[in-house]
């Protein structure tokens, strides 16, 4: 590694500390994020939902932008999860990806949201995913995708306390200064 690696990684660690202020939760997230690089061949059994009720502009999408630079060509950004779960969309964007980001998760009104939540649980935990490209042959792939889902809604997804597939983190409700975000995005 370069001699100044500790200084280079500081912007990432500082921003994760801002987004996840509880130390134990932050350390679990950092382990999960590192797992992408360290154990690509392993199926992942937990995923993250970041919730910032009625708050925008705190820099959660920066993590997706960083992931896209760390693993070029292996990150699906701005995934429209509902369309995939309902089978209304081709899902080739998930093919051979390690990491996926859902920008705004809110699975709708009562009744239908439970059906979508169950479909999501199945999507996250299956060993193989069926890839349906717009052009070309459908095929199966090993499921190694890690999901980072973001929402501005407290009731983004109906979950029970016992659900072990999701780590839910409530993010800060107050954005930092414009200068902070200018420096953060320049660091990408």
C-alpha positions as CSV (number, residue, x, y, z in Angstrom):
1,X,0.0,0.0,0.0
2,X,1.1,3.6,-0.5
3,X,2.8,5.2,2.5
4,X,-0.1,7.7,3.0
5,X,-2.9,5.1,2.9
6,X,-4.1,6.0,6.4
7,X,-4.6,9.6,5.3
8,X,-6.3,8.5,2.1
9,X,-8.8,6.3,3.8
10,X,-9.7,8.9,6.4
11,X,-12.4,10.6,4.3
12,X,-14.2,7.2,3.9
13,X,-13.9,6.4,7.6
14,X,-15.1,9.9,8.7
15,X,-18.1,9.8,6.4
16,X,-19.1,6.3,7.5
17,X,-18.8,7.5,11.1
18,X,-21.1,10.4,10.3
19,X,-23.7,8.1,8.5
20,X,-23.5,5.4,11.2
21,X,-22.8,7.1,14.6
22,X,-23.1,4.0,16.7
23,X,-19.7,2.4,16.9
24,X,-20.8,-1.3,17.0
25,X,-23.1,-0.8,14.0
26,X,-20.4,1.1,12.1
27,X,-17.8,-1.7,12.7
28,X,-20.3,-4.3,11.5
29,X,-21.0,-2.3,8.4
30,X,-17.2,-1.9,7.7
31,X,-16.7,-5.6,8.1
32,X,-19.6,-6.2,5.7
33,X,-18.3,-3.7,3.2
34,X,-14.8,-5.3,3.3
35,X,-16.3,-8.7,2.8
36,X,-17.1,-7.7,-0.8
37,X,-13.4,-7.6,-1.5
38,X,-12.2,-10.4,0.8
39,X,-14.7,-13.1,0.0
40,X,-16.2,-12.6,-3.4
41,X,-17.3,-16.3,-3.8
42,X,-19.4,-16.4,-0.7
43,X,-23.1,-15.9,-0.6
44,X,-24.0,-13.1,1.7
45,X,-26.7,-13.5,4.3
46,X,-27.3,-10.0,5.4
47,X,-27.8,-6.7,3.6
48,X,-28.2,-3.0,4.7
49,X,-31.1,-0.6,4.7
50,X,-30.1,3.0,5.5
51,X,-33.1,5.1,6.6
52,X,-33.1,8.9,6.9
53,X,-36.7,9.9,7.5
54,X,-37.7,13.0,5.5
55,X,-34.0,13.8,5.0
56,X,-32.0,14.2,1.7
57,X,-28.5,15.3,0.9
58,X,-26.5,13.5,3.6
59,X,-24.2,11.7,1.2
60,X,-25.5,8.1,1.5
61,X,-25.2,7.6,-2.3
62,X,-21.5,8.5,-2.0
63,X,-21.0,5.0,-0.7
64,X,-22.4,3.6,-4.0
65,X,-20.2,6.0,-6.0
66,X,-17.2,4.8,-4.0
67,X,-18.1,1.1,-4.6
68,X,-18.4,1.7,-8.3
69,X,-14.9,3.0,-8.3
70,X,-13.5,0.3,-6.1
71,X,-15.1,-2.5,-8.2
72,X,-15.5,-1.0,-11.7
73,X,-18.1,-2.8,-13.8
74,X,-19.2,-4.9,-10.8
75,X,-21.6,-2.5,-9.1
76,X,-25.3,-1.9,-10.0
77,X,-26.3,1.6,-9.1
78,X,-29.8,3.1,-9.0
79,X,-31.5,-0.4,-9.1
80,X,-35.3,-0.2,-9.5
81,X,-35.9,-3.0,-7.1
82,X,-39.7,-3.0,-7.3
83,X,-39.7,-3.6,-11.1
84,X,-37.3,-6.5,-10.6
85,X,-39.3,-8.1,-7.8
86,X,-42.5,-7.8,-9.8
87,X,-40.9,-9.3,-12.9
88,X,-41.6,-6.1,-14.9
89,X,-37.9,-5.5,-15.7
90,X,-35.0,-7.3,-17.2
91,X,-32.4,-7.8,-14.6
92,X,-29.2,-8.0,-16.7
93,X,-27.9,-5.0,-14.7
94,X,-27.4,-7.4,-11.8
95,X,-25.4,-10.0,-13.8
96,X,-21.9,-10.7,-12.4
97,X,-22.3,-7.8,-9.9
98,X,-20.9,-7.8,-6.4
99,X,-22.7,-4.8,-5.0
100,X,-26.1,-3.2,-5.7
101,X,-27.5,0.1,-4.5
102,X,-31.3,0.9,-4.4
103,X,-31.6,4.7,-4.2
104,X,-35.1,5.0,-2.8
105,X,-36.7,2.0,-1.2
106,X,-40.4,2.4,-0.3
107,X,-42.4,-0.6,-1.0
108,X,-45.9,0.9,-1.1
109,X,-49.2,0.6,0.7
110,X,-50.4,-2.0,3.1
111,X,-51.0,-5.4,1.6
112,X,-48.8,-5.3,-1.5
113,X,-45.8,-4.3,0.5
114,X,-45.7,-7.6,2.4
115,X,-45.8,-9.5,-0.8
116,X,-42.9,-7.5,-2.2
117,X,-41.0,-7.9,1.1
118,X,-41.3,-11.6,0.9
119,X,-40.1,-11.5,-2.8
120,X,-37.1,-9.4,-1.7
121,X,-36.2,-11.9,1.1
122,X,-36.2,-14.7,-1.5
123,X,-34.1,-12.6,-3.9
124,X,-31.5,-11.9,-1.3
125,X,-31.1,-15.4,0.0
126,X,-31.3,-17.6,-3.0
127,X,-28.1,-19.4,-4.0
128,X,-28.6,-18.7,-7.7
129,X,-30.2,-15.8,-9.5
130,X,-32.0,-16.1,-12.8
131,X,-30.6,-13.4,-15.2
132,X,-33.1,-12.3,-17.8
133,X,-31.4,-10.0,-20.3
134,X,-33.4,-8.0,-22.8
135,X,-31.5,-9.6,-25.6
136,X,-29.9,-13.0,-25.2
137,X,-30.5,-16.2,-23.4
138,X,-31.7,-16.4,-19.8
139,X,-29.2,-18.1,-17.5
140,X,-28.4,-18.7,-13.8
141,X,-25.6,-17.2,-11.8
142,X,-24.2,-17.7,-8.3
143,X,-25.7,-15.1,-6.0
144,X,-22.9,-13.0,-4.6
145,X,-24.7,-9.7,-4.6
146,X,-24.6,-7.4,-1.5
147,X,-27.5,-4.9,-1.3
148,X,-27.3,-1.4,0.1
149,X,-30.8,0.0,0.1
150,X,-31.5,3.7,0.9
151,X,-34.8,5.2,2.0
152,X,-36.2,8.5,3.2
153,X,-39.2,6.6,4.7
154,X,-39.2,5.1,8.2
155,X,-41.6,2.4,6.9
156,X,-39.5,1.6,3.8
157,X,-39.9,-2.1,4.1
158,X,-42.0,-4.2,6.5
159,X,-39.7,-6.1,8.7
160,X,-40.0,-7.9,12.0
161,X,-37.4,-7.5,14.8
162,X,-36.3,-11.1,14.2
163,X,-35.4,-10.7,10.5
164,X,-31.8,-11.5,10.2
165,X,-31.4,-10.6,6.5
166,X,-31.4,-6.9,7.1
167,X,-29.3,-4.5,9.2
168,X,-31.3,-1.3,9.4
169,X,-29.4,1.9,10.2
170,X,-31.1,5.2,11.0
171,X,-28.9,7.9,9.5
172,X,-28.5,11.5,10.6
173,X,-31.3,13.9,9.9
174,X,-29.1,17.0,9.5
175,X,-26.8,17.4,6.5
176,X,-23.3,18.7,6.9
177,X,-22.1,21.9,5.2
178,X,-21.9,22.3,1.4
179,X,-18.1,22.5,1.8
180,X,-18.0,19.1,3.4
181,X,-19.8,17.5,0.5
182,X,-17.7,19.3,-2.0
183,X,-14.6,17.8,-0.4
184,X,-16.2,14.4,0.0
185,X,-17.2,14.1,-3.7
186,X,-13.8,15.5,-4.8
187,X,-12.2,12.7,-2.9
188,X,-13.8,10.1,-5.2
